[in-house]
């Protein structure tokens, strides 16, 4: 089995417009995803807003996200899958109401 990181990119501003019912719907969609894929999911977390990020570039530390962009990484899932096609099938199920996801293989170091 290989490991893949599924990065969730979404427009944070859209979440500020959600009603509590819509927010509950988003949360429930992630709960359903977790239940449907529990055997493949190793871990995952939601992240604080991009404005809370601290970036380091060539040794210089700055407040805020690394790049100004409309979409930011809002969370991730670390999954195991037999191959990229299986990982993509799981990635397609990730709720990303205001954006999309990126599926990337984890590089294994031979140490």
Steps between C-alpha positions, in 0.01 A plus 500: 500500500616852424427815695338806344430845638168646393521879536171687517513842330203729546403865497490591870278805439216273388493331839429836665168516316367162615197472722529267799291243311736517201799471731343191655453357149872548425596335830267208433647456151845457655364256760346296219827508304689380809254218561499390136881496480602402854720213380709730278529806723810521718434851627386847413423837648332828421731801510455848643441782251792592269528834679637312803786351299861600543712453189874448476673579172877481472529547875269804517192458720180687409145498631225367279473247225797427274330613179205730449237278345124467487510140621699382800570160654219451747583148607632164393457126519788254502385180331634162397408356162638225278567743214434850368172403336364376834628815674329718239175310550518586870606857426193553280282429805655770721251780567647821357194719454694817418802364317667169430757251616849400400618140539875458538705187564709511816870471422652215697859552609724198510694579817 
